Every structure is written in structure tokens, then in C-alpha cells.
């Protein structure tokens, strides 16, 4: 199947560039504001508090899923993206008027953080709603490219965008990207789903009843329950190494500066991009649940190899391989969750899936004292060893639902 086959669907031809614009705007915005907070406050603590605001809205992702299932995923996504543009325009105005202060940045980052984590929920829900089953994993892979490409550019560019353009013009570009994304998102969806139209009539129930229904739905479908456990495990034990501890590795292991840190982060993102591109071409022939488990195990093995490297070049190449394994793990996992969910619950299931990200801050909080009391290598071995063991237990416990060739989770 051609790698670009999903672009044959009209909705995807608008959604992909809309998601790309949003992803690039996200990365630019966090880069600009993170640099501003560090320079203005001179406090690493304030920088970490600012960064943590990106995650607090994850708690509301299931409610965004409820809204999407009730009034249409595209309608909710349009509302979210016009909010991004409005917040960016407000901050741009403060910059040009020379009124910007760290307090305003915290307020705007907090408002953005309430909504931003659910952007992926709405993206994937729309893809599941508009894409034929045979093209689903290819479309998910191409959608992932929008995120990976933005991360590569952000890691390599550093604070150069502000140094070159100035904060005001840079934020004008961010605002423009958000607005372009909103306009393109208006054209996304099936013909019956329009921003001013109506949605199918459903019995009116409370949002809490809807959340109880989707919780029962996930619990009573073993492949969904196992997928949620595995997603939490990966956020708890794999992502802290590649997302939280890289500054420590660059400084203490490789005795280098921020430039090398950018290379390390970009190496992992390049690998993830390669994996996404490969899946867009060959994803239709894989067994999602099997590939998820095998790739998760390979991801842990690559991180173990990386933890023992003292050569920067080999370390970066190992991270590239880990990034490929990450894409081959996370994209089929999301595809499996969508394919095996009832269509009525798809947005809410993905909303619950987003809650697994809370494993990341928990893993980071545990990793800090461990690295300080022992060392990075021992901490990585503990995390990866635990991850490998629990991955095996998940595969054995839900063997009939995740490993059998005829299981719904492995349907091509």
C-alpha cells in the first residue's frame, strides 16, 4: 500500500497540515516561553514549574473525549485551536507593548496546559472517524510525523528563533500558525460533520455517566485494559530516561553543553520520525498488538545499551534506534485501542489513554533520588529491567488477547 494513501481521503488532506501547523507552533511556543522564563527569573525551579504546566490538563482528557463524542470531535478541536490562537495573540500583544512579565506567562501557560494535552485525543479520534480501517495505521503514522518533525526542529534550533527574529516577531509567527491550523481544521471531517451543523441525537446523560460507561467499556475488553496498563508502564519506566534525564546525561556522562543535549534529543526524535515513515508505508501488514509488545521490549533493550555508552556518536545512534522502536510501539498501540473500541466510545477511550502520561512525572520523581544515590546506569538498568519484566507479564497474562494471530487486537 502506498505510504501516502491516506491523503486520498479528503479530510486527511486538511487535517495533516492543520496538525503540522499546530505541532510546530507548540514546539516554538514552549521554546520561546521556556527561554524567556529562564532569562527573566534566572531560576531553574521556575523553569521546571513552567514546564510542568504542560501536563496538568491531562486529567481533563477524558472529559474532552466526552465532549468530542457528544458534539463532534472536529467541533471540539476547532474550539481548542482558536483558543490557542487567542492566547498567542494576547501574549504577542503584551510583547509588542513591552508589558510582558513572568506572571502573565504562567497564566497563559496554565490556560494552554488545560487544553493542549487533549489535542492528540481529538486528532486521533478524527482520524479514526474519517479513515477506512485499512488506512488507519498509515494515517496514524503520518500524523505522528507532524509531532516528530516539530521536535527535531525544536531541539536543533534551540533559542535561535528568538535571537534571530526577536520575541515579538517570533510570537507573531506562532499566532499565524495557530490561526492557519484553525482554518484548515474547519474543513476536516466527513461531509455530515460541519462546524455549524447538527450531530446525531443521543439520549442525554451526565458527563459522569459517560465516563462510567467508558470505564466499564475499557475494563470489560481485555485488550483495552492491557493496552492502558502498558501505556502507563512505558510512561513510568521508558519516557523518563529519554525525556527527563537527558540534561543529566549530556552534562555528567558526556561532559558537554546544551548543543550536545540538542543532538541527543534530536537523535531520538529522528529515530521516531523514521519509524513513523516506515509505518506509513508498511503499517497495513503488521499485527498491532504483537508489534507493540515486541517493539516495547526492543525499546527497553536500546535504552539499556544507551545507558552503558560513553561514546557520544554511539550513544546518539543508539537513541535513533530507540526512537524507531518507540514509534513501532506507540503508534500500533494507539491504533489497536481505536480499532477494538466501540465507535461510540472512541474519543473517551483515547481520553483515558492520555491519563497514562501521569506515569511520566511519577517516574521522574523516583528517578531523581535514585540517580543521586546510586548513578544513572544503575537507575536505567532498574527502570528497563522492570519494564522488560512487566512487559513479559502483560504478554503472558493477556496472551489470548494480545499475542494470538486471530485476536481482534492483531487484525490487520
Buried (B, 14 or more C-beta within 10 A) or exposed (E): BEBEBBBEBBBBBBBBBBBBBBBBBBBBBBBBBBBBBBEEBEEEEBBEBBBEBBBBBBBBBBBBBBBBBBEBBBBBBBBBBBBBBBBBBBBBBBBBEEEBEBEBBBBBBEBBBBBBBBBBBBBBBBBBBBBEEEBBBBBBBBBBBBBBBBBBBBBBBBBEBBEEBEBBBBBBBBBBBBBBBBBBBBBBBBEEBBBEEEEEEEEEEEEEEBBEBBBEBBEEBBBBBBBBBBBBBBBBBBBBBBBBBBEBBBBEBBEBEEEBBBBBBBBBBBBBBBBBBBBBBBBBEBBBBBBBBBBBBBBBBBBBBBBEBEEBEEBBBBBBBBBBBBBBBBBBBBBBBBBBBEEBBBBBBBBBBBBBBBBBBEBBEBBBEBBEEEBBBEBBBBBBEBBBEBBEEBBEBBEEBBBBEEBBBBBE
